[in-house]
Amino acid sequence: MRKIFLLSSLLFLKFLAVYAQKSSPTSNIYDLKDAIAQKLVSVKVEGKGGHEGETLKLICKNLRGKYLRLRIPQGQLMEPADSAQQTLVVSTELLLAVTAKTPVEATLKTFCTQAGEMSPKAAEVFAIGAMAPAQLCNLLKFMAEKGKTDGPNAQTAVWCLLSGRSLGSIDDPELTRFVAEQLGKKVPAYKVKHRTVEYLPGERAELGKALVVEANFTYFLEKDERVLMVLLDSAGKQIKQVSKEELMKAGEHRTGLRLEVYNLNSDKYTLRMQTKSGKVIKDMEVEF
């Protein structure tokens, strides 16, 4: 009798577990790619015009007549049919209720992952790609947690992470530090100011031309020296004298610097404080 009671109890507990699983609020949530693979839904993704913000329209149709919720994860890549246009990444996770009766439409927020390519036009077709690399997913999560997803430096941070743009272009110290950590680089001691760009669908989306580099340059002199600052290109050739020669006392010095670079090509440069004879006091790498 006792064995029968125990067996009945176990069967009842198993029934409760199965029922709880079926009635769980998360049991009918499917990731986008899983739902497509299981032929639960069909999905069409098209551009609304542009590369940043609310740029994609997703149209989802239920194929099984089973109510479900569709999860479009943060970090999902969307690949354009036209390879000249930019691949977009979903910046904000979306949970979409899909009923059996009518197709559901939703707008996806994205960032562009390829600086310099064309910003997608309206009605351009996109395919659902892979998930973004770990570094980009980390950045998207960080920006969401810090409330920076809709900020003015979010797209710049993505381009700096993925497209090799200068970290000095991110005008947000917290974001700059995070991207630098992801790339294993030092936080730059300078800022790059760019020309303002109006991004238009169908045209290149990129940081504007670098106009000015601003920096605080600190150096130490063991004795009184006549010093000047010069700018060297990536080949080590002096291309510009930044400051006039000046006699400076021994000790530590800190000077503010505003260098106009609008007439220079994007490259890696070196700001060098040196004596008139050419002895190097200090170098600082600058990229724009």
N, C-alpha and C positions, 0 to 999 in steps of 0.2 A: 504493500500500500504506500509506504514511504517513497519507494522508487518511482511509483506512478506519479505521486505528488511532485517529486523533484523534476521528473521529466516534463510534466505539465507546466511547471514554473519556468523551466528553461525555454520551452516552446513559446510561452507567453512573452517572456522577455525578448526573445528573438523577433516576435511579431511587433512588439513595441519599437524595437530598434529599426526594423524595416520601415514601419509606418512613419517614425520620426524622420528617417532619411528622405522618404518620399515627400513629406510635408515640410521639410526644411526650406527656409527662404532662399537658400543658395543652391538647392538641388536642380533648379531649372535655369541656371545661369551657364551660358556657353561662351567661351572665347570665340572671337570672330572666325578665325581659321578652322577651329574645331567644328563649329556649326556648319560651315561650308563643306568641310570634308565629310561630314555625316549626312550631307544633303538635307539638312533641316531648313536652310534658308538659301536664297539666291541674293547676291549683293551686287549693286552697281555703284561705282564711285566716280564722280566727275568733278572737275574744278569749277570753282565759283569766280576765279580770276584772282591771281596773286599767290604769294608764297608764305605769308605770315598772318596768323590770326585765323579767322573763320573762312577758310579757303576751299574746303571740300564739302560736297553734298553726297551723303550716303543714302541710297534707296534700298531697302531691305524687304524682301517678300518671303512670307512663311510658306514652306513647301509641304509640310506635314499636317497642318491644322492643329499643331500642338503649341499652346501658349508657351513662350519662353522669353528669357531676357538675354540680350546679346551684349557681351562685353567687348568694347573696342579699346584695347589696352594702350596706355601711355607707352610710347616707344615703337608703335607699329609703323613700319615704313610703307609708304604708298608710292608705287613706281609709275611714272608717266609712260603712256604709249609712245610718245615722242621723246627719244633719248636726249634730245638737245635741251629739254626742259628739266627743271629741278625735281629731284626726288624729295618728297615731303615726309615729315615724321609727325605722328600724332603727339601733341604736347600735353593734352589733358584727357584722361581716361573718361570714357562715356559708357553708361549702362542704358541700353535701349530696350524698351518693352515691345515685343513683336507679337501681334495678335494674328488670328487665323484669317481674318476677313480682308483687310486692306493693307497694301504696302505702307511701310513706315519710312518717313524721311527724317534725316538728322544732319546737323552741321558739325563738322569736325574742325577743331583748332589744330594748327600745324606750325612747324618751322621748316624752313628750307635747309637741306643738308649739304648743298653744293654751291658755294659762293662763286659767282661769275657765270653760271648758267642762266637760261631764260626763265623768268617768272611765268608760271603756267597761265594760259588764257582760260576764260570761262568756257565751260562745256568740254574741256579736254578730258579724255578718259584715263583713269588710273587703275592699275592692278594692285592687289594686296600682296605686298612683299614679305620679307623676313622681319624679324624683330631687329631693332637697332642694336649696334654694338654696346657692350657693357658701359663703356665710358659715357656714351650719349645718354643711355638710360639713367645712369647715376646723375648726370647733370639735370635732366628733366625732372627727376624726383627731387633733387635739391632745390630747384627753382620753384617747384610746386609747394614744398614745405616752407620755403621762405617768402612765399607770396610774390615771386619775381617773374612768373610766367608771362604776365602781360606788361612787364616793365620795358623801358626803352633799350635796355642792354641785353635782353634775353636772346634775340636773334644773333647779335654780335658775338655773344658767348658761344653759341652753337658753331658759328663760322670759325671762331678762333680754335675751337676744339677739333673740328673736322677738316677745315680747309687751310690750316696753317697761317691764319691771319694773326697779326701782332696782338699779343696779350695786352699791350698798352692801349689798345683800342677800346677795351671794356671799361667804361667809366663807372665802375661799381667795384669797390675794393673787395667786398665779400665774394662776388662772382669771380673776380680776377684770381683770388687766392684758390678758389675751388677748381677752376679750370687749370691753373698752374699745377696743382696737386695731381689732377688726373693725367696730365701730360708729363709729369716728373720734371717740371721746369721751375726756375726761380721766378718769384713775382717781380715784374719789371719796376725799375725806379723812375719810370717816365710815363707820360700819357701822350697819346696821339690824337689830335683833333682832325676830323675829316670833313670834307665838303658835304653839305646836306644833299641827299639824293631823293628824288621822287620816284618811288618804285612803281613801274607800270607793267601790267600783265603783257607778256610777249616780248619784254625787253630784259636785258641782263640785270640781275639783282646782285649787288655787290656793295661793300663798303665804299663810300666816296673817296676821291683822291685825298691822300694825306696832305694836310696843309701846314700843321704846326706840331712840333714836339716840345713838350714842357717837361722839365725835370729839375730836381734838386741835386746838385753835384757837390759831393763832399770829398775833400782831399787833405792830405797832411804834408807839410814841409818840415824837413829836419833843420833847415836853415833858411835865411832870407834868400829868395830866388826871384828872378824875373821870369814870369810864366805867361803862357798864352794857351788858348784852346783851339784845336783844329778838328776837322771832320774827315775821316778816312772812309773810302768805300770798301766793299767786301774783299777787294784785291790788295788792300793796304795802301792804296794811293790817296794822298791828300787831295781833297777836292774843294775844301773851303776852310778859311780861317774864321773861327767863330767869335773870338774875342781878341782885342788888341793886347799887345805885350804890356805887362804891368808888374811892378815890384811888389811882392807879397812877403809879409813877415813869416818867420818860422812859426809852426803850430798848425792847428786844424782850421780849415776854411770850409764854408758852405755857401754855395752860390746858386741863385735861381737862374734858370735857363729857359729861354723861349726861342726855339730855332725854327725858322721858316723853311719848309721842305717841299713846297708846292712845285718847285722846278726840278725835283729829283725823282728818279724812278724808285719804285718799291724794291727794297733790298735790305740787307743787313749792313749797318754802318757802325763805326766806332767813333765815339767822342773821346778825344784824348787831351788831357792837360799835360803840357810838356814845357821844358825850358827852351830858351831861344836856340840853344845848341842841339836840341832834339832829344834830351834825356826825358824819358817817360816818367811822369809823376803818377798818373792814374788813367786807366781806360774804362769806358763804360759802353757796352754794346747797346745799340738802338736798332729796332726793326720797325719798318712801316711799309 
